């Protein structure tokens, strides 16, 4: 049984090796790569034999490594030697039968200047660096596609596609990179197995969106991440489900703040979403006693209940809590509470103290604000998502104001204004004058007239 399993593993390994075997290279042995050879010398007493070093990685290789097919020439800061036999591994450079020096010790050879003219590549041609404005590179189970900048309306410049097979058919993941987009989108990721798509944005949007995560199968679930340090409410994340919204905020170590808010909705008979309950979590302020600071509160909006839970001090086993029941009349009469400094909990019907009434009044005021926020939360998020998807489907690209090839209107407007100013200046210089003071001032201005006329002429030729 073990022998059969071993044979099966070897067969699978052989099939994988056969599938991943690279095809024959028609240019094998014709490519030239630069390596570093370290030779023994007086200053290198610890080196016994020559060896190669890959300049890109810094890894050493022996002379008989199969990566080295032959040697064309070697050089240093003093000379260059051509090799008679490219298969030779003998580095006796003084042997003229094996190596031919480019420069003898007695004679100095000056290398001639280049016969090529100076290359002048415009910014537009540089951006179109790929033939057909597209370059595709195939790897094992992967494909890399590069696009020239501004060649696509969506600003796509690079796409990496991972496959599960060697025929580049079964897609696993897609990663796309973008540039020059007005919506600040710079990368998208798609997982074909989980159907999850992620959009990444640079900081600078008016809605402070950092990342958008959604599933193409379950359209009710969304996740939006924000630049919390820049957001006016320190909002960090929003999780959207079918009937639920969760908001997460950055923690402030200086003071007590809201950390998380969870809002649950129910569907009304007319398909309208009504807030059912809201749950909030708060951090503690180190300057105040923890037992008097709210750690969690839950509003049961339909049942008319408010549950408060306080932070625990280090010497407490159980946190204090208040359970309010909103009355039909103006005054609260029924509530349940437990405070650590009290011996027992109470579940009474009696009048509350002033502090309890003040605390209850604050919660009622906060509940009104929370309900108003919850009623517009789904609408605001829906507007934000529609805007993000609209910008993704109909993107706009931005370009620098100094890019003359893509800002022709701006450049033409600037040239027109400059031409009008110069024509006005010339007309003032050429108009006849009678007053001696104006004549003296005009003579001073006419001293630079030839140069101005030359510039205006050049400028008009450029415009035409």
Secondary structure, DSSP 8 states (H G I E B T S, - for coil): -HHHHHHHHHHHHHHHHHHS-----TTTTT----EEEE--BTTBTT--S-EEEETTT--EE-TT-TT-----EEE-SS-EEEES-TT-----TT-TTTEEESS-SS--------SS------HHHHHT-SGGGEEEEEETTEEEEEE-TTSSTT-EEEEEEEESSTTS-SEEEEEEEE-SBTT-EEEEEEETTTTEEEEEE-TT-TT-EEEEEEESS-TT-EEEEE-TTTSTT-EEEEEE-SSEEEEEE---SSS--EEEEEEEEEE-TTS-EEEEEEEEEE---TTS-GGGSEEEEEEETTTTEEEEEE---TT-SS--EEEEE--SSSS--EEEEE-TTSSS-EEEES---HHHHHHHHHHHHHHHHHHHHHHHHHHHHHHHHHHHHHHHHS--B---TT-TTT-HHHHHHHHHHHHHHHHHHHHHHHS----HHHHHHHHHHHTTHHHHHHHHHHHHHHH-
